[in-house]
């Protein structure tokens, strides 16, 4: 508790300004300044952690279309969007908590955590739940979460079909011709088997990832790419036309194309992406809006990534105004997107932000237990997002 109080005190006395090296990248500099200011203002004024605005948080996991269509049915509760609920959400929250604690350790210990195989394996283990079905699935795919893929030549990504309408001829064209991520033998990391659906532009088939024999080599290349670029940014020597948003989009897309684990590769890539964004003082990306990463050309995905980040900032600004206009006494007055998650289920008065009620009942709802498990995340992430992370 003392650590939380210490963090809250420091957060309330921060003056935000983007790091010197970010001034080379005007969009990222402005976004970092605005995001950190919004974070502080909303906490100081309303006791709301921006990370727990329901729309912002849910779209880090939930597909935008699913979230928009399911809001009424699930009564603005994103943990109920995917079955089995809330298990899928709880596993995602475990990964988010692990990530935040890594960021906090970096800041308090004043040391940089190495982004290596162990780091990404830890993320994978934390964010994927292995039950009997999961063990069977990873056995088929070649490796359990936390272990680099083995005993399987190639790994099937996902099956796409005419009914889902998720993969178009343009997607297939992007992967089939001149795919930019190649292994040491010059072979694309991603390949497709498919054909056109009758009377439509959609496709049916299977997406496949790189051969198991190439995984170690590809991971080494990716980890080296991350290390080199972070150092260039830290020294202010990276190219002016290669800002952090492009770099992070490239890292996430490359990781998914390697697909090193039997399960949870997409989720692991998103937490790696979030970790890098946090190091630049930038908001987290709405991952649920970025599902076609390996199906798009690099430049197109970079543009989509940046555009989604801009929309995220607009949504957070909109929530600040909405909460300011309506207050928090009755959350029903707020849109689903702007309701703070778990805010109405705290086992203590809303005005007491960092204290637990010693007389609280042992019988807590699942989401209240989830809140308590991640309580430190709610308050320490503001501190961990300071822009001197490098």
C-alpha positions in Angstrom: 0.0 0.0 0.0 2.9 2.4 0.8 4.2 1.8 -2.7 0.8 2.6 -4.2 0.5 5.8 -2.2 4.0 6.8 -3.2 3.2 6.2 -6.9 -0.1 8.2 -6.7 1.8 11.1 -5.1 4.4 11.2 -7.8 1.8 10.9 -10.5 0.0 13.9 -9.2 3.2 16.0 -9.4 4.3 15.1 -12.9 4.7 17.6 -15.7 4.6 15.9 -19.0 6.6 16.8 -22.0 7.7 14.3 -24.7 11.3 13.1 -24.6 13.9 14.9 -26.7 14.3 12.1 -29.2 10.5 12.1 -29.8 10.6 15.7 -31.0 12.0 14.4 -34.2 8.6 12.7 -34.7 6.0 15.4 -34.3 2.9 13.1 -34.3 4.3 10.7 -31.7 5.5 13.7 -29.6 2.1 15.3 -29.6 0.3 12.0 -29.0 2.6 11.2 -26.0 2.1 14.6 -24.5 -1.7 14.6 -24.9 -2.1 11.0 -23.7 0.0 11.5 -20.5 -1.8 14.7 -19.7 -5.2 13.1 -20.2 -4.1 10.2 -17.9 -3.2 12.7 -15.1 -6.2 15.0 -15.5 -8.8 12.2 -15.5 -7.2 10.6 -12.4 -6.8 13.8 -10.5 -10.3 15.1 -11.4 -12.4 12.0 -11.4 -10.3 9.2 -9.9 -10.5 7.4 -13.2 -7.6 5.4 -14.7 -7.7 6.0 -18.5 -6.6 2.4 -19.0 -9.9 1.2 -17.6 -12.2 3.2 -19.8 -14.4 0.3 -21.0 -14.2 1.0 -24.8 -10.5 1.7 -24.7 -9.7 -1.4 -22.7 -12.1 -3.7 -24.5 -10.7 -2.9 -27.9 -7.3 -4.0 -26.9 -8.8 -7.5 -27.1 -12.2 -7.4 -28.6 -12.8 -7.0 -32.3 -14.4 -3.6 -33.0 -17.4 -5.1 -34.9 -18.0 -7.7 -32.1 -17.9 -4.9 -29.5 -20.3 -2.7 -31.3 -22.8 -5.5 -32.1 -22.7 -7.1 -28.6 -22.8 -4.1 -26.3 -26.6 -4.4 -25.6 -26.5 -8.1 -25.1 -23.6 -8.1 -22.7 -24.8 -4.9 -21.0 -21.5 -3.0 -21.6 -19.5 -5.9 -20.0 -16.6 -6.8 -22.4 -15.6 -9.8 -20.3 -18.8 -11.5 -21.5 -18.1 -10.9 -25.2 -16.1 -14.1 -25.8 -16.9 -17.6 -24.6 -16.1 -19.1 -22.3 -16.7 -15.9 -20.3 -15.0 -14.6 -18.3 -12.1 -17.0 -18.7 -10.9 -15.4 -22.0 -11.0 -12.0 -20.4 -9.3 -13.1 -17.1 -6.4 -14.6 -19.1 -6.0 -11.4 -21.0 -6.0 -9.4 -17.8 -3.3 -11.7 -16.4 -1.1 -10.7 -19.3 -1.9 -7.0 -18.9 -1.0 -7.2 -15.2 2.2 -9.0 -16.0 3.1 -6.3 -18.5 2.3 -3.4 -16.1 4.5 -5.0 -13.3 7.4 -5.3 -15.8 7.0 -1.6 -16.6 6.9 -0.7 -12.9 10.0 -2.8 -12.1 11.9 -1.0 -14.9 11.0 2.4 -13.5 11.5 1.8 -9.8 14.8 -0.2 -10.3 16.0 2.2 -13.0 17.0 -0.7 -15.2 15.9 -1.7 -18.6 14.4 -5.2 -19.0 15.9 -7.1 -21.9 13.4 -8.0 -24.6 14.6 -11.5 -25.3 13.2 -15.1 -25.7 12.5 -15.4 -21.9 10.6 -12.1 -21.9 8.2 -13.1 -24.7 7.9 -16.7 -23.3 6.8 -15.2 -20.0 4.2 -13.0 -21.7 2.9 -16.0 -23.5 2.7 -18.1 -20.4 0.9 -15.4 -18.4 -1.7 -14.6 -21.1 -2.7 -18.1 -22.2 -4.7 -20.5 -20.1 -4.0 -24.2 -20.7 -6.8 -26.6 -20.0 -7.3 -30.1 -21.4 -8.6 -28.7 -24.8 -5.7 -26.3 -24.9 -3.2 -29.0 -24.3 -4.7 -31.0 -27.2 -4.6 -28.0 -29.5 -1.0 -27.1 -28.7 0.0 -30.8 -29.2 -1.4 -30.6 -32.7 0.1 -27.2 -33.4 3.6 -28.3 -32.1 4.3 -26.7 -28.8 2.6 -25.6 -25.6 2.6 -21.8 -24.7 5.9 -20.7 -23.3 7.9 -23.1 -25.5 9.3 -22.3 -28.8 7.4 -24.3 -31.5 8.8 -27.8 -32.0 8.0 -31.2 -33.6 5.9 -29.7 -36.3 7.1 -28.6 -39.8 4.7 -25.8 -40.4 1.9 -24.5 -38.3 -1.6 -23.7 -39.7 -2.7 -20.2 -38.8 -6.4 -20.0 -39.3 -9.0 -21.3 -41.7 -11.0 -18.7 -43.5 -14.2 -19.4 -45.3 -16.9 -17.8 -47.5 -19.4 -17.5 -44.6 -17.2 -15.3 -42.4 -16.3 -12.9 -45.2 -13.0 -12.0 -43.5 -10.4 -12.6 -46.2 -10.7 -10.9 -49.6 -8.9 -11.5 -52.9 -6.7 -8.5 -52.1 -5.6 -10.1 -48.9 -4.6 -13.3 -50.7 -2.8 -11.2 -53.4 -0.8 -9.4 -50.7 0.4 -12.7 -49.2 0.8 -14.7 -52.4 2.9 -12.1 -54.3 6.0 -10.4 -53.0 5.3 -10.8 -49.3 8.0 -8.7 -47.6 8.9 -10.9 -44.6 11.3 -13.7 -45.8 13.3 -16.4 -44.0 17.0 -17.0 -44.5 16.2 -19.1 -47.7 14.2 -16.2 -49.2 10.9 -18.0 -48.6 7.9 -15.9 -47.3 7.2 -16.4 -43.6 3.5 -16.6 -44.4 1.8 -18.5 -47.2 -1.8 -19.3 -48.2 -3.9 -22.0 -49.7 -7.2 -20.8 -51.0 -9.7 -20.2 -53.7 -12.4 -17.6 -54.5 -15.8 -18.0 -53.0 -18.7 -18.3 -55.6 -20.2 -15.0 -56.6 -18.1 -12.9 -54.2 -14.7 -11.4 -53.6 -14.1 -13.4 -50.5 -11.8 -16.4 -50.1 -11.8 -19.8 -48.6 -8.7 -21.6 -47.4 -5.9 -21.8 -44.8 -3.2 -19.4 -43.8 0.2 -21.1 -42.9 3.2 -19.7 -41.0 6.9 -20.3 -41.3 8.5 -23.7 -40.9 9.6 -24.7 -37.4 13.2 -25.0 -38.5 13.2 -21.3 -39.1 11.6 -20.1 -35.9 14.8 -19.7 -33.8 16.6 -17.8 -36.5 13.7 -15.5 -37.2 13.2 -14.7 -33.5 16.9 -13.8 -33.3 16.5 -11.4 -36.2 13.4 -9.8 -34.8 14.9 -9.4 -31.3 18.0 -7.9 -32.8 15.8 -5.5 -34.9 14.0 -4.4 -31.7 17.3 -3.9 -29.7 19.0 -1.9 -32.5 16.0 0.4 -33.1 15.4 1.1 -29.5 19.0 2.1 -29.1 18.8 4.3 -32.2 15.7 6.0 -30.9 17.3 6.5 -27.5 20.3 8.2 -29.1 18.1 10.2 -31.4 19.7 8.7 -34.5 16.9 6.7 -36.1 15.6 7.9 -39.5 13.2 10.9 -39.4 10.8 9.0 -41.7 10.7 5.9 -39.4 8.8 7.0 -36.3 8.0 4.8 -33.4 4.5 4.0 -34.7 5.9 2.5 -37.9 8.5 0.6 -35.9 6.0 -0.9 -33.4 3.6 -1.9 -36.2 6.4 -3.7 -38.0 7.5 -5.5 -34.8 4.0 -6.8 -34.1 3.4 -7.9 -37.7 6.8 -9.7 -37.9 6.2 -11.5 -34.6 2.8 -12.9 -35.8 4.4 -14.0 -39.1 7.0 -16.0 -37.1 4.3 -17.5 -34.9 6.7 -19.2 -32.5 4.2 -20.6 -30.0 1.5 -23.3 -30.2 -1.1 -20.9 -28.9 -1.5 -17.2 -28.0 0.8 -15.8 -30.7 -1.5 -12.9 -31.5 -2.0 -12.0 -27.8 1.7 -12.3 -27.1 2.5 -10.0 -30.1 0.0 -7.4 -28.7 1.5 -7.4 -25.3 5.0 -7.0 -26.9 3.5 -4.1 -28.9 1.9 -2.6 -25.7 5.2 -2.8 -23.9 7.0 -0.9 -26.7 4.2 1.7 -26.9 4.5 2.3 -23.1 8.2 2.9 -23.4 7.5 5.8 -25.8 4.7 7.1 -23.5 2.1 6.3 -26.2 -1.4 4.9 -25.7 -2.1 1.2 -26.2 -3.3 0.2 -29.6 -6.9 -1.0 -30.2 -5.7 -4.5 -31.2 -9.3 -5.7 -31.9 -9.3 -3.3 -34.9 -6.0 -4.6 -36.3 -6.7 -8.3 -37.1 -5.4 -8.4 -40.6 -1.8 -7.7 -39.8 -0.1 -10.4 -41.8 -2.7 -10.1 -44.6 -1.8 -6.5 -45.4 1.2 -5.0 -47.1 3.7 -3.4 -44.7 3.0 0.2 -45.7 -0.8 -0.4 -45.5 -0.6 -1.9 -42.1 1.6 1.0 -40.8 -1.0 3.5 -42.1 -3.8 1.5 -40.5 -2.0 1.2 -37.2 -1.3 5.0 -37.0 -4.9 5.8 -38.0 -6.3 3.5 -35.3 -4.0 5.2 -32.7 -5.4 8.6 -33.8 -8.9 7.4 -33.3 -8.0 6.0 -29.9 -6.8 9.5 -28.8 -10.1 11.0 -30.1 -12.1 8.5 -28.2 -10.2 9.1 -24.9 -10.7 12.9 -25.4 -14.4 12.3 -26.0 -14.7 10.3 -22.8 -12.9 13.0 -20.8 -15.6 15.5 -21.9 -18.5 13.0 -21.4 -17.4 12.2 -17.9 -16.8 15.9 -17.1 -20.4 16.6 -18.4 -22.2 13.7 -16.7 -20.1 12.8 -13.6 -19.8 9.3 -12.2 -22.6 9.2 -9.7 -24.7 7.2 -12.2 -22.7 5.2 -14.7 -25.9 4.6 -16.7 -25.6 8.2 -17.9 -22.4 7.4 -19.7 -21.9 5.5 -23.0 -20.5 2.0 -22.8 -17.2 3.2 -24.1 -16.7 5.8 -21.4 -17.8 3.8 -18.3 -14.8 3.0 -16.1 -14.5 -0.8 -15.8 -15.0 -2.1 -12.3 -15.6 1.4 -10.9 -19.0 0.5 -9.6 -17.9 -2.7 -8.0 -15.1 -1.5 -5.7 -15.4 -3.0 -2.2 -14.8 0.5 -0.8 -16.1 4.0 -1.2 -15.2 5.6 -4.5 -13.7 8.6 -2.7 -11.1 6.4 -1.0 -9.0 5.5 -4.0 -6.1 3.6 -2.5 -7.6 1.9 0.6 -9.4 -1.4 1.0 -12.3 -1.9 3.4 -11.0 -4.2 6.1 -14.5 -5.4 6.8 -15.4 -6.3 3.3 -17.2 -9.6 2.7 -15.3 -12.6 1.6 -18.0 -13.4 -0.9 -16.9 -11.2 -3.8 -18.2 -11.3 -7.4 -15.8 -12.6 -10.1 -15.2 -9.1 -11.5 -14.4 -7.7 -8.0 -11.9 -10.5 -7.4 -10.4 -9.6 -10.8 -10.2 -6.0 -9.8 -8.3 -6.9 -6.6 -5.9 -9.1 -8.5 -5.1 -6.2 -10.9 -5.5 -3.4 -8.4 -1.9 -2.4 -8.6 -2.1 -2.2 -12.3 -4.9 0.3 -12.1 -2.7 2.8 -10.2 0.9 2.1 -11.1 0.7 2.2 -14.9 0.5 6.0 -14.9 3.9 6.1 -13.2 5.4 3.4 -15.4 4.4 5.4 -18.5 6.7 8.3 -17.8 8.4 9.2 -21.0 11.9 8.8 -19.6 11.5 5.0 -19.8 14.6 4.7 -22.0 
